[in-house]
Amino acid sequence: MSMRNIAIIAHVDHGKTTLVDELLKQSGAFRDNQRVAERIMDSNEIEIERGITILAKATSVVWKDVRINIVDTPGHADFGGEVERILNMVDGAIVLVDAAEGPMPQTKFVVGKALKVGLKPIVAINKIDRSDARADEVINEVFDLFAALDANDEQLDFPILYGSGRNGWMNVNPDGPMDQGLAPLFDLVLDHVPEPTVGEGSFRMIGTILEANPFLGRIITGRIHSGSIKPNQPMKVMDANGKLIEQGRVSKILAFRGIERTAIDEGCAGDIVAIAGLTKGTVADTYCAPDVTEPLEAQPIDPPTVTMSFIVNDSPLAGTEGDKVTSRVIRDRLMKEAEGNVALKIEEAEDKDSFYVSGRGELQLAVLIETMRREGFELAVSRPRVVMKKADDGTVLEPIEEVVIDVDEEHSGIVVQKMSERKAEMVELRPSGGNRLRLVFHAPTRGLIGYQSELLTDTRGTAIMNRLFHDYQPYKGDIGGRVTGVLLSNESGESVAYAMFNLEDRGPMIIDAGEKVYAGMIIGIHTRVNDLEVNVLKGKKLTNMRASGKDDAIKLTPPIRMTLDRALSWIQDDELVEVTPKTIRLRKIFLDPIDRKRNSKTKASLTA
């Protein structure tokens, strides 16, 4: 059977996963009466909750006796490592662009990578039924983007389709007809995307997606570069330098057939398959027959830009909610994660109780922490810090990001002011239709940590921010941090409503009454710049004397709920987020007030 391998790439929320759903439905992958979830490709819990794709996933459909392997990719820049890896597996790409938003930062990133690999893209203008759709302008913007990314003449001559993924139709005309469904897209894939290029010689394959299965062990997915493979066949694994990692036999070969993965008797060159049976091979390694000596070249991955410390939880409440608390268990889990996720880098600190985890952005690290807490881990995490570099001449370089903010015109002033305070340079300002402006900045990553929630507050929730790594530039100087101090508990116990009521004028609380607290834990936000230690355990003294006035009922203001993402961006360098399966607490690194004072004096003398 002839085949095609395609990837669907686009900016976040432009409709990739929804389109894959419709492609599966219309190709007959489901029975008519089969119950299927919405966005079937988003399989893990966090993907379903957040409505985003985190991991790249493959599926396959059959159209006119041709097998089309489709790879669904994430849209967030933080998970760009997933996109970079899978572009080696495919021979063509469908670039989805929102008919109203046009090409966005992530579109630029993925298209740049696809063009570099030599793919000939198909451009699909999605969400054509939006009231603010501007298809003709978007086409011009896409063309300008391709030209700016040095596309060759063949790549610039891209076919264009219009349609709506959600309504399940695509056509060469924006107005339809709609009754053909996605048939024009399928036909275009068959015509435009070449058959897989096959290498000469014995079996070779680059591992691109790694996962663990409780029954089959490690499963590695990739595209067969040359040769074929059968179960029980001997195989070896080499790293990028040609060093032998392991030898073994293939226990099972799995291929994607619709949404199911089924065992097959033979994997042929050009097909995307998953193989089980090997225990050490990982992503970017070459899986090959015993007689092969040269490894395949893997796609280089962009370096991480943000790092965080993962520390063993040492608070007074440690071990009360989670069952995975030791440094050994945390280390094993992080190493397992780094195997499959090539954009992550893990280093062990000297004290062995903490680990430096570096990734592409706060979102990627927040998703990792959220996954770990759901698995029963307890750990403390520091504020995200950026990864600096040194140039050849000794100057310090820091990561700069391209930031695109779509905002209502009335709020643009505050956005520009806040961004300039964060040492950002404005590159572009243009109207984006409907009384909205598109602002483009080059801003240091340091200044953007924690800005997302502030931006939404400033613009009443109307602004949309997208960011993408641009390059490393000389250090921009100091950027001011949080302007308010915190309220700290001075004792351990359970918070009391009476005490919290009396502290309300000191600032808003981030905990409820009746919650467990300990000395050095952050319980609220101070209205002034300094930190204040307060007693939240003080109950009302009861006597047998009658009071002349009636006791007033205590009405507490609801606390500010700190989500994981918000807590990570809000804390300062001397604070930690304590993450357990049930709760998220904020605390100082040094719980003892004397230690805190000593540490701040040491810091002050170092900076002086």
N, C-alpha and C positions, 0 to 999 in steps of 0.2 A: 504493500500500500504506500502510495506517495504521501509525503507529509510536508507541513510548514511549521516553523517555530516562530511565534510572535510574542512580544511583550507589550503590555498596555501601560504607557507612562504618562504622567500628568502631574499637575500641582494638586495639593490637598483639596479635597471636596469638589473636584471637577467631574466626578462620576465614574471612576475606573471600576470599582467593585460592582456597582449597580449594572454597568454595561456587561461585565462578565456574567452576572446573573442571567441577563436577558439572552446572551449568546448561548448559554447552557440550555435555557428553556427552549429557544427556537431551533436548536440543533437536534432536539429530541433526546437530550441526556436524561430527562425525567419522564416518568409515566404521567399521563394526563391527570390522574387523581392523587399523585404523590405530594405529600406535604413537605414543603421546603421552607427553610427560614429565609427572611429577607437578608440580603448581603451574605449569601451562603459561604463565601470565601473567607469572611472574617470569623474565624473559628474560635479563637481564645476569648476568655471572659473580658479582658481589658479592652480588646478590639470592639467587642459588642457594646460595652458600656460607653466607651468614648466615641464610638462611631468612626474610628479611624483604622486604617490598615497599618500594622506594625511589621509583620513578616511577609516576605515575598512568597507566593504560593503558586504552584503549577496546577493546571487542569488540562483536559483535552476534549475536543469535540470532533465529530466526523461530519463533513459537508461534501456532498457529491463524490463520495468514495475517497476523499482526501482527509487524512488525519491532521487536525490543526492543534498543536500544543500551544496553550495560552498561559503566559505568566503574569499574574496580577502583582503589582508592585506598590509599596507605600508612597504616599505623597509628601510626607514631612521631611524636611531637610535633615532632621536628626537621624532618620533611618535611611539616609542616602547610601550608606554602605551596602544595604540590601539591593538597591537598584544597580550599583556599580558592578556587583558580582554577577548578576543574572544576565547582563547584556552580552556576555560571552556565549550564553546558551541559545540565543535567538538569532534569526536572520532578518528580521524586520520588526518594526515597532509602530504601534498606533499611538499617535500623540493626541490626547484629548485636550481640547481647550474650551473653556467656558465661554459661551456666546456673549456674555455681558462683561465678565472680568478680563478676558483676553489672556495673553501669556503672562504668567507670574514668575517670581524668582525660581521656584522649584522646576517650572517648565523649562526655564533657561538652563538649569543645572543638568537635568536628565537628557534634554535634547543635545546639549553640548557633548555629554558622554556618549550618546548614541551615534552622533555624527562622527566622533573621533574613532569609534570602532568600525565605522564604514557602513552603518545600517541605512537603508533607504526608507524614510518614514512615510506613513500615511497620516494626514492631518484630518481629524474628525472634530467638527465644531459641535459641541454638545450643548444641551439645554437651550435649543433654538426656540422653544416655546416660552421662554422668559419674556416678561413684558419689556424689560430694558435690554433685550438682545440687540447687538450691533455687529452682525455677521461680517459685513464687508470691511469695516474698520479692523476687526480682529484678524481677518485674513491678511491684511496689509501689515499688521503688527507681527504676525507669525513669520511673514516673508522677511521683514526687517530683522527679526531675531535670527533666522537661519543665516541670513547674509552676514550678520555681526559675528556669528559663530564659525565663520569661514567654511560654510557648506559648499561642496563642489556643485557643478552644473546639474549633474544627475540627481543629487539630493535636493537641489532647489526646485526641480521639476516635480514637486510632490502632488499626488492626487488629493482632492478635497471632498469630504462628505459632510453633510449637515444632518442633524437629527436630534433625537432625545433618547438617551439611554433608558430612562425610567419608563417612557411610553413604548420602548422597544422598536424604534424605527430609525433608519439611516438612509439618506438618498443624496444624489448628486445635486438636487435642487433644494433650497431651504424650505420650499413650500410642499415638498413631498413628491409623489404620492406616498402615503403612509402605510397603505395596505400591503406593501412588499416586505414589511418588517425589516429585519437586519440582513436580508438576502444580498442587497448591494454591497454591504461591508464584507460579507463572507466571499462573494465573487471577486471583489477587489483584492482581498488577501491572496486568493489563489492566483490572480493575474500578476500582482505587483511584487509579492514577496517570493524570492527565489527558493528553490528546494535547498535543504541543508547541504552545505559544502562538506564534503567527506575527505578526510586525510587518507594517505596511503599507509599500508602496513598493518601490524597487529593491533589488538584492542588498546585504546587510550581514552582517558576521560578525566576532566578536571572536576573535582568536588566543589559544588557551589552552595548547597543547602544541607546543613547537618541537623539531624534530630534523633531523639532516643525513643525507642519503642520497648515496652516492657516484655514483649514476646520475642522480638527479633534482634534486640540490642541496638547498636548504632546503625542508622540508615543515612546514607549519603546520596544526595540527588545531584545529577549533572547531565550534560549532553555528551553522548558518545561521539568522540572526535574521529575515530577510525576503528575498523574491525568490528567484530561482534562478540557477544558474551553469552554464555549459558550457565545455568546453576551448576554448582560443584566444580567449576573451572578454577585452576590455580591463578593467583593474582598477586602482584606486589604493589606497594605504595611508595612513591618517591616525593621528597620535598622539592622546593623550587631550584635547589642547587644540585639535584640529582642524587642526594643521599638516601639510601634505603631506610624506610621507617619500619615497615613490617611486610611479612609475606603471609598469605593465607588462602582460603577458598571462599568463593561466593556461595552463601547459603540460599539466597533468594534474590530474584530480580523482580522488581515491581514497576508497573507502568501506570500512568494516569489514564483511566477510561471514564470520562465524565467526571463526577465528583468522587468516584470510588478509585481506590488503588488496587489493582489486581496483579496477581503473580503471573509472569509470562515465561515461556520456555526459552526465548532468545531475544536479546536486545540487539538491534541493528544500528549501524552508524547513522548519526543524525537524529536519533530518537532521544527524548528526555526520559531517563529512567532513574529509579532509586535502587541501590544495591545494599544488601545486608550481609553480615558475616565477618567484617573486619573490625578490629577493636581500637586501633590507634590513629588511623588516617583521619585527616580533618579537612576543613575548607582550604581551597587553593593548592592542595596536594594533587599529584598526578596518580591516578589509579590505572594500572596498565598490566599487560601480559608479561610473564617472566623474562621474555627475550628483549624487551624494550630497554634502551639505555638512556635516551634523552627525555627529560621531562617537558611537559607543555608549559608555555609561558602564561602565567595568570595576570589578570588585570590589576594594576596597582591601585591601592585604596587611599583616599585622602586621609591625612593624619587627624587624630582627635584634637579638639580645641578647648574642651572644658574638663576639669578634673575635680573629684570629690574624695574625701576620706570616709571610708566605711570602717567604723570602730566597734569593737565589742562593747555591748551595752553594760556600763558599770554603775548605773543609777541604783538607788535603794530599792526600786521596784523591779529590778532586773530578774528575769526568769519566772515572773508570776503569770505571764500570759502566753509566752511562746515556748516551744520545746527545743528550738535550734538556736543555741546561744553562744556556743564556744567558737574560738577563732578558727579551729581546724575545720569545723562544719561550714563556716562562712567562706573560708578560703577555697574549699572543694567546690562549693556552689559557684563562686565567682570564676574559678578556673574553667568549670564546665560551661558557663555562659560565654566566656571569651573564646572558647573553641569554635562555637558555632557563629558567634557574632564578630566578624572581622573588624568592625569599626571600634570595638572596645579594646582598651589596653589596661592590664592589671599589674600593679607592682606591690610588693610586700614592703611595709615600713620596717625600720630597724627594730622597733619594740615588739614586732610579731603580732601585736594585738590590733593593728589597724592596716588597711589596704588603700592604696591610691587607685581609684578607678577613673579612667579617662575615656570620654566619649565625645560625640558630636554636639551635644547640647543638653540643657537641663531636662528636656522632655524625655530623651532617651534614657537618662539616668533615673528619672522619676519612675518611668515604666519598669525598669529593672528592680527598683526598691519596692514598688507596689507588688510586683510578681513575687518577690522574696517574702514579703510580709504575709501574703496569702498562703505561702507554703509553710508558715509557722516560724519564720525567722524573727529574731529580735536583734536590732542593731542601732547604733547611733551614727548619724551622718552629718558631715560638716557643710558649711556654705560652699556652693560651687565656686571654683577659682579657674581662671583661664590659664592655658598652657603657653608660657612665653618661650621665645626662641632667641638665640644669639646669632647675629650676623657675623660674617667673616671679619669685619673690622671691630667687633666687640660691642656694637650697639644692640640694645635690647629691642626685640620686635614682639608685637602683640597681634592676636588675630583681629581682623576687621571684618564686619559683616555688612552685606548689602541689605538694607531694611526698606521694605515697601509698606507704607501705611495708607490705607484708604479711609478717609475721614470726612464727616460733614464739614462744609465750609466754615460754619460758626465756631467749630472746635479746633480749627487748624492752628490758630495762634498759640494755644497752650501746648500743642504737640511740638511745634517748632521750638518753643522756649525750653521745654523739658529735654528735648533731644540735644539742643546746643549745650545745656548744662552737663550733659553726658558726653561732651566732646565729639558730637556727631557733626559731619559736614553734609549740607544739603546738596544733592546732585541734580535733582529734577523736581519740578512742581508743575503739574498739569491737571486740568479738569478730567474727571473720569465719568461724567454723565450724571444727571439727576442731582445737581447741587452738591456733588461730592468732589473732593480733590484727591489726587494720588501724589503722595510725597515720597521721594526716594532719598535715602541717606546712606552714607558710609559711616558706620559707627563702631567703636571698639566693643568687643563682646563683653568686657568688664562692665560697661555702662548699661548693657541691656539686661543683665541679670536682675530679675525682680521688677522689670519695667512693665510687663504685660498687664498685671493687675492694676497698676497705677494708671496706665493708659486707658483701661476700660472705665475706671472711676472718673478720670478727667473728661472723657468724651461721652459719658452716660451710656456706655456699652455699645456705642455705634461704630467704633473704629475696628478695623481688621488689620492686624500686623503680620507680615511675613518676613522671614529672615533667611539669609543664605550666606555661608562663608565666602568671603571675597578674596582676601589674601593677608599676608603678614606685613605690617607696616611699623615704623619706629614708634616707640612708646609715647602715648599722648599726654602723659602727666596724671596727677591725682584726680579722682572723681569722687565727689561727696557721697556719703552713704545715707543711711536712715537718720532722720533728724530727731526722732523721739527716743527716749530711754524705755526701759521695761519695768514692770512690777514683779518683784521676786518674792517667793514664799520664804519666810525665815525659820519655819519649823516643818516637821513631817506630820502627816495625819490626814484628816478629811476636811475639805473646805466647808465652811458654815455660811448659810445664807445671811445671817445677821451681820457677820464680819464683812462680807462682800458688799452688803447694802451700804455700810458706812464708808467703804472704800471707793464708791462709785464716782465721787468727784475727783479722784486721783487719775482716773482714766478708764477706758473700756476694758472689760475682762475677756479672756480667751478660754476660760474654763467655766463649768457650771457648778452650782452648789452640790455638795455630796461627792465630789470627785477626789480621788487620792492625790495628795501633793507631797512633795518633799522639799527640804531646804535647798535653795539654789534653782528651783524650777520656776520657769516664767509663767505667771498666771494672768498677766494683763499688760496693756500698753500704757506707759506713763505719759501724761500730757506734756511733760517737760523733757529736757535733753538728758538728764541724769537717770541712772537706775535707782530704784527705791525698793528697799526691803520692807515687806508688810506682813502682818499677821492675819491669815485668812481662817485661822482655827478658833478665833475668839468668839465664844458663844455668849448669849445674854445671861447675866447672873440673876438667878431667881431668889427672891427673898419672900418672907411672909408679911412684908409691909405692903399695904395697899397703895397703889399709885393713884394720884388724883386724875390724871388723864387716862383715857383708854389706850391700850397698846395698839399702835398702828400696824396694820397688816404690811408685811414686807413684800414689795413688788420689785423684783430684780429685772434690770434691762437684759434682754437675751445676749449671750456672749457672741463675740466674733468667731465664727468657726474656721479653724485653720485646716485647710486641706493640705495634702502632702506637697503639691506643686506650690501652693501659696507659702507654706512654711519654709520651704527650701529657698525661695526667692526673698523672703522677708528677714531671715536671721542675719546676724552680723558675724564677723570672723571669730569672736570669742564665745559663740553660742552653737548649740547642736540641736538637731531634731532627733528625738528618741522615737524609733518606729517599732511598734509591736503589732501582732495580728489584730488586736482590738482597738488600740489607741495610738494617737500621735501626740506626743508631748514635746514641749520646747524647754530647753534648759541651758544654763551656763556650762562651759567646759569645766570650770573650777566651781564645785558646789560650795566649798567653804569660803566665807566672806574674806577671811584673812589671806587665803591663797589668791583670791581674785585681786585683792588690793596689791599684794606683792607682785603679781603678774603684770598689772597695769603700770606699776612703777618701773618695772624692768623694761617694759615696752617703751615707756616715755623716755627713759634714759638712752635707749638704743636709737630712737628717732631724733633725739636732740643733737 
